[in-house]
Amino acid sequence: MKGEFLNKKRVKKINEKLKEYYNAIFDIDNYFFILRKKDLYVISKDIILLEDFDLKDVSSGLYIGELYDDNFLRLSIEGTQLLKFESDVKNVISLDDCSWKQWLMKMDIVKEEFKNMNKAFYIVRHFNNVSKKYDYFGVGLLKEGKLHNYIPKNRAVKEFH
């Protein structure tokens, strides 16, 4: 299914919402943003360097989330990985090793500390001790002390060795 390319004004509006909600933005200078129904995709601007490429025929791209009326974007795993975060992140939950493994296995996460947090979508991350950086794993809906997992079943890890 083909989609529509979003103009810079619309992409900037999405970035404004991301900055407000997560204190993070997409790098809009290096990507084209494509909307198919509610699904948002990106494609590298380098694609136009291909000889036979026709912008009108684009039916591919990397899925980065689901857009709701330009007001909210529920990000995919890749969507969270493409964000550029400011120093003071908002609405982000860092998981410990045990919770992170549960998350990757498509389990919802229940923690005592979640009970006092607002109902909202939160970006899920885990500190990687090898790279000494955070890895990002999509978003979850925190509601009534439980972080609901949106990882698709076909992407869940079955077991850890």
LOLUMRO-485490 format. One record per atom (N, C-alpha, C): residue in three letters; atom name; z negated, y, x negated. Coordinates in nm, 2 decimals. Layout:
N
<'ALA' 'CA' <Z Y X>>
...
REM end
This chain:
161
<'MET' 'N' <0.00 -0.12 -0.08>>
<'MET' 'CA' <0.00 0.00 0.00>>
<'MET' 'C' <0.00 0.12 -0.09>>
<'LYS' 'N' <0.09 0.22 -0.05>>
<'LYS' 'CA' <0.09 0.34 -0.13>>
<'LYS' 'C' <-0.01 0.44 -0.09>>
<'GLY' 'N' <-0.05 0.53 -0.17>>
<'GLY' 'CA' <-0.15 0.63 -0.14>>
<'GLY' 'C' <-0.10 0.77 -0.16>>
<'GLU' 'N' <-0.19 0.86 -0.14>>
<'GLU' 'CA' <-0.15 1.00 -0.16>>
<'GLU' 'C' <-0.22 1.05 -0.29>>
<'PHE' 'N' <-0.15 1.13 -0.37>>
<'PHE' 'CA' <-0.21 1.19 -0.48>>
<'PHE' 'C' <-0.30 1.31 -0.44>>
<'LEU' 'N' <-0.42 1.32 -0.49>>
<'LEU' 'CA' <-0.50 1.43 -0.46>>
<'LEU' 'C' <-0.47 1.55 -0.55>>
<'ASN' 'N' <-0.47 1.67 -0.49>>
<'ASN' 'CA' <-0.44 1.79 -0.57>>
<'ASN' 'C' <-0.57 1.82 -0.64>>
<'LYS' 'N' <-0.56 1.91 -0.74>>
<'LYS' 'CA' <-0.67 1.95 -0.82>>
<'LYS' 'C' <-0.78 2.01 -0.74>>
<'LYS' 'N' <-0.75 2.09 -0.64>>
<'LYS' 'CA' <-0.85 2.15 -0.55>>
<'LYS' 'C' <-0.94 2.04 -0.49>>
<'ARG' 'N' <-0.88 1.94 -0.44>>
<'ARG' 'CA' <-0.95 1.83 -0.37>>
<'ARG' 'C' <-1.04 1.75 -0.47>>
<'VAL' 'N' <-0.98 1.73 -0.59>>
<'VAL' 'CA' <-1.05 1.65 -0.69>>
<'VAL' 'C' <-1.17 1.74 -0.74>>
<'LYS' 'N' <-1.15 1.87 -0.75>>
<'LYS' 'CA' <-1.26 1.96 -0.79>>
<'LYS' 'C' <-1.37 1.95 -0.69>>
<'LYS' 'N' <-1.34 1.94 -0.56>>
<'LYS' 'CA' <-1.44 1.94 -0.46>>
<'LYS' 'C' <-1.52 1.81 -0.47>>
<'ILE' 'N' <-1.45 1.70 -0.50>>
<'ILE' 'CA' <-1.52 1.57 -0.52>>
<'ILE' 'C' <-1.61 1.58 -0.64>>
<'ASN' 'N' <-1.56 1.64 -0.75>>
<'ASN' 'CA' <-1.65 1.66 -0.87>>
<'ASN' 'C' <-1.77 1.75 -0.84>>
<'GLU' 'N' <-1.75 1.85 -0.76>>
<'GLU' 'CA' <-1.87 1.94 -0.72>>
<'GLU' 'C' <-1.98 1.85 -0.65>>
<'LYS' 'N' <-1.93 1.76 -0.56>>
<'LYS' 'CA' <-2.03 1.68 -0.49>>
<'LYS' 'C' <-2.10 1.58 -0.59>>
<'LEU' 'N' <-2.02 1.53 -0.69>>
<'LEU' 'CA' <-2.08 1.44 -0.79>>
<'LEU' 'C' <-2.18 1.51 -0.87>>
<'LYS' 'N' <-2.14 1.63 -0.91>>
<'LYS' 'CA' <-2.23 1.71 -0.99>>
<'LYS' 'C' <-2.36 1.74 -0.92>>
<'GLU' 'N' <-2.35 1.78 -0.79>>
<'GLU' 'CA' <-2.46 1.81 -0.71>>
<'GLU' 'C' <-2.55 1.69 -0.69>>
<'TYR' 'N' <-2.49 1.57 -0.67>>
<'TYR' 'CA' <-2.57 1.45 -0.63>>
<'TYR' 'C' <-2.62 1.37 -0.76>>
<'TYR' 'N' <-2.53 1.36 -0.86>>
<'TYR' 'CA' <-2.57 1.28 -0.98>>
<'TYR' 'C' <-2.58 1.36 -1.11>>
<'ASN' 'N' <-2.54 1.49 -1.11>>
<'ASN' 'CA' <-2.52 1.57 -1.22>>
<'ASN' 'C' <-2.43 1.51 -1.32>>
<'ALA' 'N' <-2.31 1.47 -1.27>>
<'ALA' 'CA' <-2.21 1.40 -1.34>>
<'ALA' 'C' <-2.07 1.44 -1.28>>
<'ILE' 'N' <-1.97 1.43 -1.36>>
<'ILE' 'CA' <-1.83 1.46 -1.31>>
<'ILE' 'C' <-1.73 1.36 -1.37>>
<'PHE' 'N' <-1.61 1.36 -1.31>>
<'PHE' 'CA' <-1.50 1.28 -1.36>>
<'PHE' 'C' <-1.42 1.38 -1.45>>
<'ASP' 'N' <-1.36 1.32 -1.55>>
<'ASP' 'CA' <-1.27 1.39 -1.64>>
<'ASP' 'C' <-1.13 1.41 -1.57>>
<'ILE' 'N' <-1.12 1.52 -1.50>>
<'ILE' 'CA' <-1.00 1.53 -1.41>>
<'ILE' 'C' <-0.87 1.57 -1.49>>
<'ASP' 'N' <-0.89 1.60 -1.62>>
<'ASP' 'CA' <-0.77 1.64 -1.70>>
<'ASP' 'C' <-0.69 1.52 -1.75>>
<'ASN' 'N' <-0.75 1.40 -1.75>>
<'ASN' 'CA' <-0.68 1.29 -1.80>>
<'ASN' 'C' <-0.63 1.19 -1.70>>
<'TYR' 'N' <-0.66 1.21 -1.57>>
<'TYR' 'CA' <-0.63 1.11 -1.47>>
<'TYR' 'C' <-0.56 1.18 -1.35>>
<'PHE' 'N' <-0.48 1.10 -1.28>>
<'PHE' 'CA' <-0.43 1.13 -1.14>>
<'PHE' 'C' <-0.53 1.06 -1.05>>
<'PHE' 'N' <-0.56 1.12 -0.94>>
<'PHE' 'CA' <-0.65 1.06 -0.84>>
<'PHE' 'C' <-0.56 1.02 -0.72>>
<'ILE' 'N' <-0.58 0.90 -0.67>>
<'ILE' 'CA' <-0.49 0.85 -0.56>>
<'ILE' 'C' <-0.59 0.80 -0.45>>
<'LEU' 'N' <-0.56 0.84 -0.33>>
<'LEU' 'CA' <-0.64 0.80 -0.21>>
<'LEU' 'C' <-0.56 0.71 -0.12>>
<'ARG' 'N' <-0.61 0.59 -0.10>>
<'ARG' 'CA' <-0.55 0.50 0.00>>
<'ARG' 'C' <-0.65 0.47 0.11>>
<'LYS' 'N' <-0.63 0.52 0.22>>
<'LYS' 'CA' <-0.73 0.51 0.33>>
<'LYS' 'C' <-0.85 0.58 0.28>>
<'LYS' 'N' <-0.96 0.51 0.27>>
<'LYS' 'CA' <-1.09 0.56 0.21>>
<'LYS' 'C' <-1.11 0.53 0.06>>
<'ASP' 'N' <-1.02 0.45 0.01>>
<'ASP' 'CA' <-1.04 0.40 -0.13>>
<'ASP' 'C' <-0.98 0.50 -0.23>>
<'LEU' 'N' <-1.06 0.53 -0.33>>
<'LEU' 'CA' <-1.01 0.62 -0.43>>
<'LEU' 'C' <-0.98 0.54 -0.56>>
<'TYR' 'N' <-0.86 0.57 -0.62>>
<'TYR' 'CA' <-0.82 0.51 -0.74>>
<'TYR' 'C' <-0.78 0.62 -0.84>>
<'VAL' 'N' <-0.78 0.58 -0.97>>
<'VAL' 'CA' <-0.74 0.67 -1.08>>
<'VAL' 'C' <-0.63 0.60 -1.15>>
<'ILE' 'N' <-0.54 0.68 -1.21>>
<'ILE' 'CA' <-0.44 0.63 -1.30>>
<'ILE' 'C' <-0.42 0.73 -1.41>>
<'SER' 'N' <-0.40 0.68 -1.53>>
<'SER' 'CA' <-0.39 0.77 -1.65>>
<'SER' 'C' <-0.27 0.86 -1.64>>
<'LYS' 'N' <-0.29 0.98 -1.68>>
<'LYS' 'CA' <-0.17 1.07 -1.68>>
<'LYS' 'C' <-0.07 1.03 -1.78>>
<'ASP' 'N' <-0.11 0.95 -1.88>>
<'ASP' 'CA' <-0.01 0.90 -1.98>>
<'ASP' 'C' <0.10 0.81 -1.91>>
<'ILE' 'N' <0.08 0.77 -1.79>>
<'ILE' 'CA' <0.17 0.69 -1.72>>
<'ILE' 'C' <0.31 0.76 -1.70>>
<'ILE' 'N' <0.30 0.89 -1.69>>
<'ILE' 'CA' <0.43 0.97 -1.67>>
<'ILE' 'C' <0.52 0.97 -1.79>>
<'LEU' 'N' <0.46 0.92 -1.90>>
<'LEU' 'CA' <0.54 0.91 -2.02>>
<'LEU' 'C' <0.64 0.79 -2.02>>
<'LEU' 'N' <0.61 0.69 -1.92>>
<'LEU' 'CA' <0.70 0.58 -1.91>>
<'LEU' 'C' <0.83 0.62 -1.85>>
<'GLU' 'N' <0.94 0.57 -1.90>>
<'GLU' 'CA' <1.07 0.61 -1.87>>
<'GLU' 'C' <1.10 0.59 -1.72>>
<'ASP' 'N' <1.07 0.47 -1.66>>
<'ASP' 'CA' <1.11 0.44 -1.52>>
<'ASP' 'C' <1.00 0.48 -1.42>>
<'PHE' 'N' <0.90 0.56 -1.46>>
<'PHE' 'CA' <0.79 0.58 -1.37>>
<'PHE' 'C' <0.83 0.69 -1.27>>
<'ASP' 'N' <0.80 0.66 -1.14>>
<'ASP' 'CA' <0.83 0.76 -1.04>>
<'ASP' 'C' <0.70 0.78 -0.96>>
<'LEU' 'N' <0.65 0.90 -0.96>>
<'LEU' 'CA' <0.52 0.94 -0.90>>
<'LEU' 'C' <0.52 0.90 -0.75>>
<'LYS' 'N' <0.63 0.90 -0.69>>
<'LYS' 'CA' <0.63 0.86 -0.54>>
<'LYS' 'C' <0.61 0.71 -0.52>>
<'ASP' 'N' <0.63 0.63 -0.62>>
<'ASP' 'CA' <0.62 0.49 -0.61>>
<'ASP' 'C' <0.49 0.43 -0.65>>
<'VAL' 'N' <0.39 0.51 -0.68>>
<'VAL' 'CA' <0.26 0.46 -0.73>>
<'VAL' 'C' <0.19 0.37 -0.63>>
<'SER' 'N' <0.17 0.25 -0.66>>
<'SER' 'CA' <0.09 0.16 -0.57>>
<'SER' 'C' <-0.02 0.09 -0.65>>
<'SER' 'N' <-0.05 0.14 -0.77>>
<'SER' 'CA' <-0.15 0.07 -0.85>>
<'SER' 'C' <-0.26 0.18 -0.89>>
<'GLY' 'N' <-0.35 0.14 -0.98>>
<'GLY' 'CA' <-0.45 0.22 -1.02>>
<'GLY' 'C' <-0.58 0.15 -1.03>>
<'LEU' 'N' <-0.68 0.21 -1.08>>
<'LEU' 'CA' <-0.82 0.15 -1.10>>
<'LEU' 'C' <-0.90 0.20 -0.98>>
<'TYR' 'N' <-0.96 0.10 -0.91>>
<'TYR' 'CA' <-1.05 0.14 -0.79>>
<'TYR' 'C' <-1.18 0.20 -0.85>>
<'ILE' 'N' <-1.21 0.32 -0.80>>
<'ILE' 'CA' <-1.34 0.38 -0.85>>
<'ILE' 'C' <-1.44 0.41 -0.74>>
<'GLY' 'N' <-1.40 0.39 -0.61>>
<'GLY' 'CA' <-1.50 0.41 -0.51>>
<'GLY' 'C' <-1.44 0.44 -0.37>>
<'GLU' 'N' <-1.53 0.46 -0.28>>
<'GLU' 'CA' <-1.49 0.48 -0.14>>
<'GLU' 'C' <-1.53 0.63 -0.10>>
<'LEU' 'N' <-1.43 0.70 -0.05>>
<'LEU' 'CA' <-1.45 0.84 -0.02>>
<'LEU' 'C' <-1.47 0.86 0.13>>
<'TYR' 'N' <-1.58 0.94 0.16>>
<'TYR' 'CA' <-1.61 0.97 0.30>>
<'TYR' 'C' <-1.59 1.12 0.32>>
<'ASP' 'N' <-1.49 1.16 0.38>>
<'ASP' 'CA' <-1.47 1.30 0.42>>
<'ASP' 'C' <-1.48 1.40 0.31>>
<'ASP' 'N' <-1.44 1.37 0.19>>
<'ASP' 'CA' <-1.46 1.45 0.07>>
<'ASP' 'C' <-1.60 1.49 0.04>>
<'ASN' 'N' <-1.70 1.44 0.12>>
<'ASN' 'CA' <-1.84 1.48 0.10>>
<'ASN' 'C' <-1.92 1.38 0.02>>
<'PHE' 'N' <-1.87 1.25 0.02>>
<'PHE' 'CA' <-1.95 1.15 -0.06>>
<'PHE' 'C' <-1.86 1.05 -0.11>>
<'LEU' 'N' <-1.89 1.00 -0.23>>
<'LEU' 'CA' <-1.81 0.89 -0.29>>
<'LEU' 'C' <-1.91 0.78 -0.33>>
<'ARG' 'N' <-1.89 0.67 -0.27>>
<'ARG' 'CA' <-1.97 0.55 -0.31>>
<'ARG' 'C' <-1.89 0.48 -0.42>>
<'LEU' 'N' <-1.95 0.49 -0.54>>
<'LEU' 'CA' <-1.88 0.46 -0.66>>
<'LEU' 'C' <-1.88 0.31 -0.69>>
<'SER' 'N' <-1.77 0.26 -0.75>>
<'SER' 'CA' <-1.76 0.12 -0.79>>
<'SER' 'C' <-1.83 0.11 -0.93>>
<'ILE' 'N' <-1.83 -0.01 -0.99>>
<'ILE' 'CA' <-1.88 -0.02 -1.12>>
<'ILE' 'C' <-1.80 0.06 -1.22>>
<'GLU' 'N' <-1.66 0.05 -1.21>>
<'GLU' 'CA' <-1.58 0.13 -1.29>>
<'GLU' 'C' <-1.59 0.28 -1.27>>
<'GLY' 'N' <-1.61 0.32 -1.14>>
<'GLY' 'CA' <-1.63 0.46 -1.11>>
<'GLY' 'C' <-1.75 0.52 -1.18>>
<'THR' 'N' <-1.86 0.44 -1.19>>
<'THR' 'CA' <-1.98 0.49 -1.26>>
<'THR' 'C' <-1.96 0.50 -1.41>>
<'GLN' 'N' <-1.87 0.41 -1.46>>
<'GLN' 'CA' <-1.85 0.40 -1.60>>
<'GLN' 'C' <-1.76 0.52 -1.65>>
<'LEU' 'N' <-1.68 0.57 -1.56>>
<'LEU' 'CA' <-1.59 0.68 -1.59>>
<'LEU' 'C' <-1.65 0.82 -1.58>>
<'LEU' 'N' <-1.77 0.83 -1.53>>
<'LEU' 'CA' <-1.84 0.95 -1.51>>
<'LEU' 'C' <-1.89 1.01 -1.65>>
<'LYS' 'N' <-1.89 1.14 -1.66>>
<'LYS' 'CA' <-1.94 1.21 -1.77>>
<'LYS' 'C' <-2.08 1.27 -1.72>>
<'PHE' 'N' <-2.19 1.22 -1.77>>
<'PHE' 'CA' <-2.32 1.27 -1.73>>
<'PHE' 'C' <-2.37 1.39 -1.81>>
<'GLU' 'N' <-2.43 1.48 -1.74>>
<'GLU' 'CA' <-2.51 1.59 -1.80>>
<'GLU' 'C' <-2.64 1.53 -1.86>>
<'SER' 'N' <-2.71 1.61 -1.93>>
<'SER' 'CA' <-2.83 1.55 -1.99>>
<'SER' 'C' <-2.94 1.51 -1.89>>
<'ASP' 'N' <-2.95 1.59 -1.78>>
<'ASP' 'CA' <-3.05 1.56 -1.68>>
<'ASP' 'C' <-2.99 1.49 -1.56>>
<'VAL' 'N' <-2.98 1.36 -1.57>>
<'VAL' 'CA' <-2.91 1.28 -1.46>>
<'VAL' 'C' <-3.00 1.28 -1.33>>
<'LYS' 'N' <-2.93 1.27 -1.22>>
<'LYS' 'CA' <-3.00 1.26 -1.09>>
<'LYS' 'C' <-2.96 1.14 -1.01>>
<'ASN' 'N' <-3.05 1.09 -0.93>>
<'ASN' 'CA' <-3.02 0.97 -0.85>>
<'ASN' 'C' <-2.96 0.86 -0.93>>
<'VAL' 'N' <-3.03 0.83 -1.04>>
<'VAL' 'CA' <-3.00 0.71 -1.12>>
<'VAL' 'C' <-3.12 0.63 -1.14>>
<'ILE' 'N' <-3.10 0.50 -1.13>>
<'ILE' 'CA' <-3.21 0.40 -1.14>>
<'ILE' 'C' <-3.18 0.32 -1.27>>
<'SER' 'N' <-3.27 0.31 -1.36>>
<'SER' 'CA' <-3.26 0.23 -1.48>>
<'SER' 'C' <-3.33 0.10 -1.46>>
<'LEU' 'N' <-3.26 -0.01 -1.47>>
<'LEU' 'CA' <-3.32 -0.14 -1.45>>
<'LEU' 'C' <-3.37 -0.21 -1.58>>
<'ASP' 'N' <-3.48 -0.28 -1.58>>
<'ASP' 'CA' <-3.52 -0.36 -1.69>>
<'ASP' 'C' <-3.44 -0.48 -1.70>>
<'ASP' 'N' <-3.46 -0.56 -1.81>>
<'ASP' 'CA' <-3.37 -0.68 -1.83>>
<'ASP' 'C' <-3.37 -0.78 -1.71>>
<'CYS' 'N' <-3.49 -0.81 -1.66>>
<'CYS' 'CA' <-3.50 -0.91 -1.55>>
<'CYS' 'C' <-3.43 -0.85 -1.43>>
<'SER' 'N' <-3.45 -0.73 -1.39>>
<'SER' 'CA' <-3.39 -0.67 -1.27>>
<'SER' 'C' <-3.24 -0.66 -1.28>>
<'TRP' 'N' <-3.20 -0.62 -1.41>>
<'TRP' 'CA' <-3.06 -0.61 -1.44>>
<'TRP' 'C' <-2.98 -0.74 -1.41>>
<'LYS' 'N' <-3.04 -0.85 -1.46>>
<'LYS' 'CA' <-2.98 -0.98 -1.44>>
<'LYS' 'C' <-2.97 -1.02 -1.29>>
<'GLN' 'N' <-3.08 -0.99 -1.22>>
<'GLN' 'CA' <-3.07 -1.01 -1.08>>
<'GLN' 'C' <-2.96 -0.93 -1.01>>
<'TRP' 'N' <-2.95 -0.80 -1.05>>
<'TRP' 'CA' <-2.85 -0.71 -1.00>>
<'TRP' 'C' <-2.71 -0.77 -1.02>>
<'LEU' 'N' <-2.68 -0.82 -1.14>>
<'LEU' 'CA' <-2.55 -0.88 -1.18>>
<'LEU' 'C' <-2.52 -1.01 -1.10>>
<'MET' 'N' <-2.63 -1.07 -1.05>>
<'MET' 'CA' <-2.61 -1.19 -0.97>>
<'MET' 'C' <-2.61 -1.16 -0.82>>
<'LYS' 'N' <-2.59 -1.03 -0.79>>
<'LYS' 'CA' <-2.57 -0.98 -0.65>>
<'LYS' 'C' <-2.70 -0.98 -0.57>>
<'MET' 'N' <-2.81 -0.98 -0.63>>
<'MET' 'CA' <-2.94 -0.98 -0.56>>
<'MET' 'C' <-2.98 -0.83 -0.54>>
<'ASP' 'N' <-3.04 -0.81 -0.42>>
<'ASP' 'CA' <-3.11 -0.68 -0.40>>
<'ASP' 'C' <-3.23 -0.67 -0.48>>
<'ILE' 'N' <-3.27 -0.55 -0.52>>
<'ILE' 'CA' <-3.39 -0.54 -0.61>>
<'ILE' 'C' <-3.50 -0.47 -0.53>>
<'VAL' 'N' <-3.62 -0.53 -0.54>>
<'VAL' 'CA' <-3.74 -0.48 -0.47>>
<'VAL' 'C' <-3.84 -0.44 -0.58>>
<'LYS' 'N' <-3.88 -0.32 -0.58>>
<'LYS' 'CA' <-3.99 -0.28 -0.68>>
<'LYS' 'C' <-4.08 -0.19 -0.61>>
<'GLU' 'N' <-4.21 -0.19 -0.65>>
<'GLU' 'CA' <-4.31 -0.11 -0.60>>
<'GLU' 'C' <-4.28 0.04 -0.61>>
<'GLU' 'N' <-4.22 0.08 -0.73>>
<'GLU' 'CA' <-4.19 0.22 -0.75>>
<'GLU' 'C' <-4.08 0.27 -0.66>>
<'PHE' 'N' <-4.00 0.18 -0.60>>
<'PHE' 'CA' <-3.89 0.23 -0.50>>
<'PHE' 'C' <-3.95 0.27 -0.37>>
<'LYS' 'N' <-4.07 0.23 -0.33>>
<'LYS' 'CA' <-4.13 0.26 -0.20>>
<'LYS' 'C' <-4.14 0.41 -0.18>>
<'ASN' 'N' <-4.16 0.49 -0.28>>
<'ASN' 'CA' <-4.18 0.63 -0.27>>
<'ASN' 'C' <-4.06 0.71 -0.29>>
<'MET' 'N' <-3.95 0.65 -0.31>>
<'MET' 'CA' <-3.82 0.72 -0.34>>
<'MET' 'C' <-3.74 0.74 -0.21>>
<'ASN' 'N' <-3.66 0.85 -0.21>>
<'ASN' 'CA' <-3.58 0.88 -0.09>>
<'ASN' 'C' <-3.47 0.78 -0.06>>
<'LYS' 'N' <-3.44 0.76 0.06>>
<'LYS' 'CA' <-3.32 0.68 0.10>>
<'LYS' 'C' <-3.20 0.75 0.05>>
<'ALA' 'N' <-3.12 0.68 -0.03>>
<'ALA' 'CA' <-3.00 0.75 -0.09>>
<'ALA' 'C' <-2.93 0.64 -0.17>>
<'PHE' 'N' <-2.80 0.67 -0.21>>
<'PHE' 'CA' <-2.73 0.59 -0.30>>
<'PHE' 'C' <-2.77 0.63 -0.44>>
<'TYR' 'N' <-2.80 0.53 -0.53>>
<'TYR' 'CA' <-2.84 0.56 -0.67>>
<'TYR' 'C' <-2.74 0.48 -0.76>>
<'ILE' 'N' <-2.71 0.55 -0.87>>
<'ILE' 'CA' <-2.63 0.48 -0.97>>
<'ILE' 'C' <-2.72 0.39 -1.05>>
<'VAL' 'N' <-2.68 0.27 -1.07>>
<'VAL' 'CA' <-2.76 0.16 -1.14>>
<'VAL' 'C' <-2.71 0.15 -1.29>>
<'ARG' 'N' <-2.81 0.16 -1.38>>
<'ARG' 'CA' <-2.78 0.15 -1.52>>
<'ARG' 'C' <-2.88 0.06 -1.59>>
<'HIS' 'N' <-2.84 0.02 -1.71>>
<'HIS' 'CA' <-2.93 -0.07 -1.79>>
<'HIS' 'C' <-2.91 -0.03 -1.94>>
<'PHE' 'N' <-3.02 -0.02 -2.01>>
<'PHE' 'CA' <-3.01 0.02 -2.15>>
<'PHE' 'C' <-2.97 -0.10 -2.24>>
<'ASN' 'N' <-2.86 -0.08 -2.31>>
<'ASN' 'CA' <-2.80 -0.18 -2.39>>
<'ASN' 'C' <-2.86 -0.17 -2.53>>
<'ASN' 'N' <-2.94 -0.26 -2.57>>
<'ASN' 'CA' <-3.01 -0.26 -2.70>>
<'ASN' 'C' <-2.92 -0.27 -2.82>>
<'VAL' 'N' <-2.80 -0.32 -2.80>>
<'VAL' 'CA' <-2.71 -0.34 -2.91>>
<'VAL' 'C' <-2.64 -0.20 -2.94>>
<'SER' 'N' <-2.58 -0.15 -2.83>>
<'SER' 'CA' <-2.50 -0.02 -2.85>>
<'SER' 'C' <-2.60 0.10 -2.85>>
<'LYS' 'N' <-2.72 0.08 -2.80>>
<'LYS' 'CA' <-2.82 0.19 -2.79>>
<'LYS' 'C' <-2.77 0.30 -2.69>>
<'LYS' 'N' <-2.70 0.25 -2.59>>
<'LYS' 'CA' <-2.65 0.34 -2.48>>
<'LYS' 'C' <-2.68 0.27 -2.35>>
<'TYR' 'N' <-2.66 0.35 -2.24>>
<'TYR' 'CA' <-2.67 0.29 -2.11>>
<'TYR' 'C' <-2.54 0.24 -2.07>>
<'ASP' 'N' <-2.54 0.12 -2.00>>
<'ASP' 'CA' <-2.43 0.06 -1.93>>
<'ASP' 'C' <-2.45 0.09 -1.79>>
<'TYR' 'N' <-2.34 0.11 -1.71>>
<'TYR' 'CA' <-2.35 0.15 -1.57>>
<'TYR' 'C' <-2.29 0.04 -1.49>>
<'PHE' 'N' <-2.35 0.01 -1.37>>
<'PHE' 'CA' <-2.31 -0.10 -1.29>>
<'PHE' 'C' <-2.30 -0.07 -1.14>>
<'GLY' 'N' <-2.23 0.04 -1.11>>
<'GLY' 'CA' <-2.21 0.08 -0.97>>
<'GLY' 'C' <-2.32 0.15 -0.91>>
<'VAL' 'N' <-2.33 0.14 -0.78>>
<'VAL' 'CA' <-2.44 0.21 -0.70>>
<'VAL' 'C' <-2.50 0.11 -0.60>>
<'GLY' 'N' <-2.62 0.14 -0.57>>
<'GLY' 'CA' <-2.69 0.07 -0.47>>
<'GLY' 'C' <-2.76 0.17 -0.37>>
<'LEU' 'N' <-2.77 0.12 -0.25>>
<'LEU' 'CA' <-2.84 0.20 -0.15>>
<'LEU' 'C' <-2.99 0.17 -0.15>>
<'LEU' 'N' <-3.07 0.27 -0.18>>
<'LEU' 'CA' <-3.22 0.25 -0.18>>
<'LEU' 'C' <-3.27 0.28 -0.04>>
<'LYS' 'N' <-3.33 0.18 0.02>>
<'LYS' 'CA' <-3.38 0.20 0.16>>
<'LYS' 'C' <-3.50 0.11 0.18>>
<'GLU' 'N' <-3.61 0.18 0.22>>
<'GLU' 'CA' <-3.74 0.11 0.25>>
<'GLU' 'C' <-3.78 0.02 0.13>>
<'GLY' 'N' <-3.77 0.08 0.01>>
<'GLY' 'CA' <-3.82 0.01 -0.11>>
<'GLY' 'C' <-3.73 -0.10 -0.17>>
<'LYS' 'N' <-3.61 -0.11 -0.11>>
<'LYS' 'CA' <-3.52 -0.21 -0.16>>
<'LYS' 'C' <-3.39 -0.15 -0.20>>
<'LEU' 'N' <-3.34 -0.19 -0.32>>
<'LEU' 'CA' <-3.21 -0.14 -0.37>>
<'LEU' 'C' <-3.11 -0.24 -0.33>>
<'HIS' 'N' <-3.02 -0.20 -0.23>>
<'HIS' 'CA' <-2.92 -0.29 -0.18>>
<'HIS' 'C' <-2.80 -0.29 -0.27>>
<'ASN' 'N' <-2.75 -0.41 -0.30>>
<'ASN' 'CA' <-2.65 -0.43 -0.40>>
<'ASN' 'C' <-2.51 -0.43 -0.33>>
<'TYR' 'N' <-2.42 -0.35 -0.39>>
<'TYR' 'CA' <-2.28 -0.34 -0.34>>
<'TYR' 'C' <-2.18 -0.41 -0.43>>
<'ILE' 'N' <-2.22 -0.49 -0.53>>
<'ILE' 'CA' <-2.13 -0.56 -0.62>>
<'ILE' 'C' <-2.06 -0.67 -0.53>>
<'PRO' 'N' <-1.92 -0.67 -0.53>>
<'PRO' 'CA' <-1.85 -0.77 -0.46>>
<'PRO' 'C' <-1.89 -0.91 -0.50>>
<'LYS' 'N' <-1.89 -1.01 -0.41>>
<'LYS' 'CA' <-1.93 -1.15 -0.44>>
<'LYS' 'C' <-1.85 -1.20 -0.55>>
<'ASN' 'N' <-1.72 -1.17 -0.55>>
<'ASN' 'CA' <-1.63 -1.23 -0.65>>
<'ASN' 'C' <-1.65 -1.18 -0.79>>
<'ARG' 'N' <-1.74 -1.07 -0.80>>
<'ARG' 'CA' <-1.77 -1.01 -0.94>>
<'ARG' 'C' <-1.91 -1.05 -0.98>>
<'ALA' 'N' <-1.98 -1.11 -0.90>>
<'ALA' 'CA' <-2.12 -1.15 -0.93>>
<'ALA' 'C' <-2.13 -1.25 -1.04>>
<'VAL' 'N' <-2.23 -1.25 -1.12>>
<'VAL' 'CA' <-2.25 -1.35 -1.23>>
<'VAL' 'C' <-2.32 -1.46 -1.16>>
<'LYS' 'N' <-2.28 -1.58 -1.19>>
<'LYS' 'CA' <-2.34 -1.70 -1.12>>
<'LYS' 'C' <-2.47 -1.74 -1.19>>
<'GLU' 'N' <-2.47 -1.74 -1.32>>
<'GLU' 'CA' <-2.59 -1.78 -1.39>>
<'GLU' 'C' <-2.59 -1.72 -1.53>>
<'PHE' 'N' <-2.71 -1.71 -1.59>>
<'PHE' 'CA' <-2.72 -1.67 -1.73>>
<'PHE' 'C' <-2.77 -1.79 -1.82>>
<'HIS' 'N' <-2.72 -1.80 -1.94>>
<'HIS' 'CA' <-2.76 -1.91 -2.03>>
<'HIS' 'C' <-2.85 -1.85 -2.13>>
REM end
